[in-house]
Amino acid sequence: MSRQALIDSRFGSVICAPVYSQHHGLGSQVNVGPDEGLKKECSIYCDELISLPKTLLSNYVGSLKRDKLRDLDRALAVAIGVEGDVWE
């Protein structure tokens, strides 16, 4: 999971959040699934952000709608320890 603007940029790598089939109920995870273009229910793990060369990203799978992007913002804030509610 990464953002399209960075994928389209001149930079050689992107920061990605891995997607796994398990969900542990952590505030740093976001449930995603068929509504987002995936084959089954999964979770975005914001505690495991990694930088990957863009050449390793080969297949577009899906996208997040506004409500899921808001959930992702919150999960990223939890993962990096941002305090307060910055989305309201």
N, C-alpha and C positions, 0 to 999 in steps of 0.2 A: 504494500500500500504506500503510495507516494503521490505527490500532487503533480498534475499535468504541466503546470508552468515551469517547474524545475526540470521535469523530464525533457521538455522542449528547449531548455536553455542551452547555453554554450558550455556549461559546467560538465565535467566528465563523470561525476558521481552524484548520487541522490541519497537522501536520508529516507529510510523505509521503516515501516512498522510491519513485522511479520504477522501473518494470519495463520492460526492453528485451528484444528477441529475441536479442541477442548476449550471449555470456559470454566474458570475457577471463581467467578463472582467478584473479582477484584475491581476496584474503582478505576484501575488503569487499563481495563479491558472493555472493548465495545463488541457487542453481539452484531453479527452481520450474516447474511444468507442469501437465498434466492432473490429477495427484493432488491439486492445490490448487485446481482449478476453472478453470484457464486452458485455452485452446484448443491451445496448443503449448508446447514447452520455452522458457523465458525465464529471466531473471535479475533479481533485485532489486538495485539499485545503491545501496548505503548511502553512497557517497561523494558522492551528488548529492541529499541531503536538501533539500526545499523546503517552504515554508509556502504553503498554498493556502486560499483561501476555501472553506468547506464547500459553498457553492452550486455550485462547479465539480465536485463529486463527485456523479455522477448514477447510476452503475450499480454494483451489487454484483457482484463477479466470483467471488470464492472466499475461502478462508481457509487458515491455516497450522495444521498439527498440531503437537503438542508438540516433536517432533524438529526440525521446520523453524523453530519459534520459537527454539529453542536455537541453531540455525545463524544465525538473524537476529541474536540477541543478540551472538554472536561477531563477526559482520560489522560490526555497529554499533560494537563496541568497537575493532575494527581501524580503522574509518573515523575515529573521534574520538581515537584514540591511547590508549585505556585499556590499562594494562599488567596482566599477571598473568592467572591463570585464575580468574575469579569465579563460574564455573558449576559447580564441583565441590564 
